[in-house]
Structure formats: C-alpha cells, structure tokens
Amino acid sequence: MLAEKVRNLPLLGSSVAKILEVTEEQYMDFTISNKRKREITMCAGYIAVTYCYGLRGNEGMWVDADRVRRGIRVGEIPSRNEISHIIVSLLGRFKGEDLDRMHVFCLASTSGSGIQTRRIMERVANIHEEERTESCPAFCDEEGFSLTEKFVEEEFLHPILEELQSKGWDNNAIPKGIEVRKLYRCARSFRRGADITATNMEVGETVINFVHRWDKYEQKGGRQPGFDMIQHYADGINTCPLQLRYTSNV
C-alpha cells in the first residue's frame, strides 16, 4: 500500500488546468494532423472527467460515448439555483457487483481550477456525432477501442509534466529532481489531487464521501454495504446540486 502511494503523487487542480492548457495549445496548432487532433481531444476529455469527478484511472475509461453525445446539452442552460453543467455516464462493473451498471453524474461546465469541462466534452461529442459511433467508450481510438491509461501517460501526461518541470513552472507542484514517470500516474494522481483540492476549498467530507460512495465496498471487504439503492447509482439529475458542490470546487 505504501508503494502505491509513492507511485501516485497527487495532481492538484492548478496542475491539471495547466496540463489541459498545454493540450489546448497543441489542439490549436494548425500544423498538426486531424488524427493527432482527435487524440488530443480524447485524452483531454479523459483527463478532465477523471480529475473533476475524482475517478480512478480505469474508471475514467468507462464513460459511455452514446450518452455523452445524446446528453451533452443537458445542463447547458441551468435552472434557478443551479450552475451550468454536463451529464456524464459511466458504464462499468463496480466493486462487489457481477453485472455492468450505469452510473450517472454531473460535472460543472467549468471547475473551480478553471478546467473547461464542457468545451472539451463538446469536442468529444462532436467526434462521435461525425463518426456515428455506437456502443463504444467515449475516449476511444478511431476503431472504437478504449484508450489506455498507458497511452494517455506516454503521449500527453508525462511529456507535458516533464516539460513543465524543466521550465520550472511551479516547483511546489512538480518538484525538480523527482521522477515524473514513476510518481504521477493516471491510476490515482487525478483522484488524490481532486480530493485534496476539494478539501482545500472547504468542501465537506460528507460531499466527498458521497461522490466516492462506491468506495464503501472496500471498507466492507467486498460485501454489500448498508445503504439504499438511490445512494448506489443515484440519478445524476436528482443529486446534481450535491455533486456540483464537489465538481465546481476542484
């Protein structure tokens, strides 16, 4: 367990926002190919969603393309007392379950760290609309196969972090001399960074625990924990205000 923590240092909101700023600069480069622009879009979407909802690296790959494409406009014009948001659906096998289940959640269109989640995910949705993809992960290659954490790390995360480190962008965030490729990983760095950022923004423990409610399986040793089904896979619309309290502050 100690080794796992050492391998995955947290990436706070300011660092993730900077990473996505660099990917945006790459995206706007008119000399790059359409294929590369597609890869940038998919990886930026994965990073934004994984960080902003505090997901583990593999969970970020469960975002469903069909529901992103069909629901991208939900929350664009929020009702009273809400903030602009998007709806994201994970389709995967959660801890302690034998079957695939859908989990729906809300992400603020812009996070507290300035991450433009809506803008990035609109590009992802546009790709799937143009390609007419069906029944595939949102963050996928041109053949519809899911990206991998290794691909995101090798193509974007680690090169960008190493560049920022070499330029001395923020020595507190990315200290000089540390081994970026060993210490920052998709598996836990985004999740840990989001939770620390939320805590620093005085988001309560109750809200953080609600966002990560499937973690209760770990605490119960894989057995079914004692809470209602509505808390298992809550309707993202009904619990949107609570979820946005987290995602609008990370």
N, C-alpha and C positions, 0 to 999 in steps of 0.2 A: 504493500500500500504506500509506503514512504517513497519507493522508487517511482510509482505512478505520479505522485505529487511533484516530484523533482522534474519529471519529464514534461510536465504540463504547467508552465507558469501562466498566470492569468494575463489576458489581453483586455485592458480596460477600454471604456468607451472611446476615449480620446485616441487610443492607438488604432482601434477598429475603424473609426471615422477617417483617420489618416490613411490607412490601408485602402479604403474604398475611394478616397480622394485620388490616390495614385492610379487605381484601376480606372477611374473616370477619365483621367488624363490619357491613359492608354486607349480607352474606348474612343475618345475624340480625335485620336491621331488618324488623319485621312490616308496615311500610307499603309496602314495595316489591312490585312485581308478580311473578307467577310467571315471566314471560318474563325479567325482569331478574335474578331469582334464578338462572335457568338460565344466562344469560350470565356471571354471576359464577362459577358452578361451572365452566363450561368454561374460562374464562380462568385461573382459579386452578389448575385441573388442568394446563393448558398451561405455566404459569409454573413450577409445582412440578417437573414432569417435565423440562422443558428445562433448568432450573438444576441439579437434583440429579444428572443424568447428563452435565452439561456439553455439551449439544447446541447446535448452531447453530439459529438461529431457525426456518428452514424444516424442519429435521429433527424438531423438536418437533411439527410438524403431521402427521407420518407415523404417529403412534400409532394403532393399529387398535382400533376400538370393540368388535368381536366378541370379541377376545381379552382385552380389559380386562374385559368383562362375564363371560366364562366363567372367567377365571383370577384374579379379584380375591381369592379366599380362599386361593390358594396362598401359602404362607409366613406366613400369619397366626399359626399356632402352629408356630414353627420347631423343627427337630430340635436335638439336642445340638450345642453349639459354633457354632450359628448365631444370628442376630438376626432379629427379626420383619421381614418384607419383603413386597414385592409384585412380581409379574412383569409387565413391560410389553413389548409387541411393536411394533416399527416395521415398517411395510410401505412400502417405497420403493425408488427406484433409487439405488444407492450409486455413488460415484465409480468410473469405469473399467468400469462394467457396462452392458449393453444391456437387461437384463431386471429386473423388480421382484423383490426378495428380502426375506425376513423376517429380522429381527434381534431376538433375544430377550435381555432383560437384567433384572437385579434392582435394585430401589431399596429402601433401608432405609425401614421404615414411618415412622420419624422421623429426620430428618437431624441432623447434628451442630449445626446452627444452630437446631434446633427446628422445622423445617418438617414439618408433619403430613401427609406424602405419602399415607399410607393413608386417612386420614379424607377428604381431598379427592378421591382417586380412587374411593373407595366411593360418593361422591355422583355422580361422573361415571358409574360403572357402573349406579347406580340409575336415572339418567335414561334410559340406553339400554335397560335392562330394562323400564321403564314404557312407553317409546316403541316397543319391539320393533324397533329399528333393525337393519338388516343391511347389511353390506358398505359401511361408511362410516367416515370418520375419527372418532376418539374425541372430538376437540374440534371440534364442528360446530354449525351452526345448526339450527333446527327442521326444515328440509327435508333435512338430512343433508349439506350442503355444508361443506367445511372452513372454519374461521375463518381469518383472515389475520393476519399479524404487524401490519399497519397497524391492524386493528380492536383488537387487544389493546393496542397502544400508545396509541391515541387514546381508548379507552374506560376503560382502567384504569391501565396503567403510567405514562404521562406525567402524568395528573391527580393520581395518588397521590404520585408523586415531587415534583411541584411543590408539593403541599400540605405534604409533609414538609419540603421546602426552606424554604418560607415560615414554618413554625413553628420552624425551627432545630433539627429533630430530632437530626441528627448532622452537623455541618458538615464533619467529616472524610470522611464517606461521601457526602454530597451537598452540596458546597460552595456557598455563596451566590454569586450572580452568574453562574454557568455556565448555559448554555442546555440545559436538560434534554431538550427535544425533539430536539435535534441530537446530543447526546452519549451518550444512553442509548437503545439500540435492541435489539429482540429478536434481531437478527441475530447479535450477538457478545457483548453485555454479560453475559448469563447464563453463557455458556461461559467467558469470561475470568474472571468473578468466581468461578465454581466451581473453576477450576484454581488460582487464587491462594489461595482458602480452603483447598483440599486441601493445597497446598504449605505454608501456614502451620500446618496441623495435622500436618505431617511425614508426609504420605502420599508414598511414594516415587515417583520419576519412572517406574519400571517399571510401577507400577499405573496411573498417569495415562495413560501411553502405551498400555497395554492397553485402557483404556476408550475411548480415541480411536484405535483401531487402523486404522480406515479412512482416517485422515489419511496413511497411508503412500502412498496413491495420489498425493497431491500431491507428495510427495518423489520419486516415481518418474516425474513428468511424465505421469501418467495411465496408465502401463503397469502390468501386473500385477506387484505386488511379490512378493518371495520369502518367503512364509510359508504354513503349512498351512491348509487349508480350515477346520479347527477354530478357527483364530485369526481367520478372516474373519467368520464368523457363528456364534459359539460358542453352544452350548446354554446358556441362561441359568441353568439349574439346576446344571449341572456346574461352571460358573465363578462361581457365586453368591458364594462367600466372597471371591474376588478383587475382584469388582465392589462388594461391600458395604464393602470396605475404603475405597473411594472415596466411595460414596454416604452412608455413615454418618458421614463426617467433613466434608462440605461444608455 
